[in-house]
Amino acid sequence: DAGVTQSPTHLIKTRGQQVTLRCSPKSGHDTVSWYQQALGQGPQFIFQYYEEEERQRGNFPDRFSGHQFPNYSSELNVNALLLGDSALYLCASSLSLARGNEQFFGPGTRLTVL
Amino acid sequence: AQSVTQLGSHVSVSEGALVLLRCNYSSSVPPYLFWYVQYPNQGLQLLLKYTTGATLVKGINGFEAEFKKSETSFHLTKPSAHMSDAAEYFCAVSVPINSGGSNYKLTFGKGTLLTVNP
């Protein structure tokens, strides 16, 4: 079992550009959540996908959007990049939306916006 | 609103000494609490979790945590630190993100960096 995988590992973009990050959940998991972790901070919830629908989102602007595919993999898209979007983006998968179910995290994608 | 406060952004201990990482939470519903560890350039790994039942929870790598409702705390301990324990530790609380209470997200503290001195 490969666990949660994310691609790419690192990414450098300039302000105003668009970026797409990808996540493959752990085998058997159907729920994907995305988090943004700024330097020196804890992860902040962006949104969660289940059954190919965005179930809820955190306090992030519409520039952040996502998608979940029938195989449960997911993408995070960020448009009109700002310097403040520089962060580690973490994908986490879990089995269903049950509260106590463990979320398994991927290694993250390090996004740098210049 | 639910939140997590980790006291001490940096804790330094000697190898073999007691590790104590502090976490206090606020929650409008009975909390589900988690401790995660993050090694450099890696994602988060679950150490342990409290949902219901026994308030003393044992996790991986010799860590344990005790849920104390009266103190709204969930402190992480390990009797004897090892060099390999050096990492960043995050406390998190699972909170409902819809009115029906069927969807949940994790709210994290800002983290505590643990360094272990030889």
Interface residues (C-beta under 8 A of the other chain):
Chain A: V4 S33 Y35 G40 Q41 G42 P43 Q44 F45 Q48 Y50 R55 Q56 G58 L90 A92 L97 A98 R99 G100 E102 Q103 F104 F105 G106 P107 G108
Chain B: V4 Y32 Y36 N41 Q42 G43 L44 Q45 L46 K49 T51 F90 A92 S94 P96 I97 N98 S102 N103 Y104 K105 L106 T107 F108 G109 K110 G111
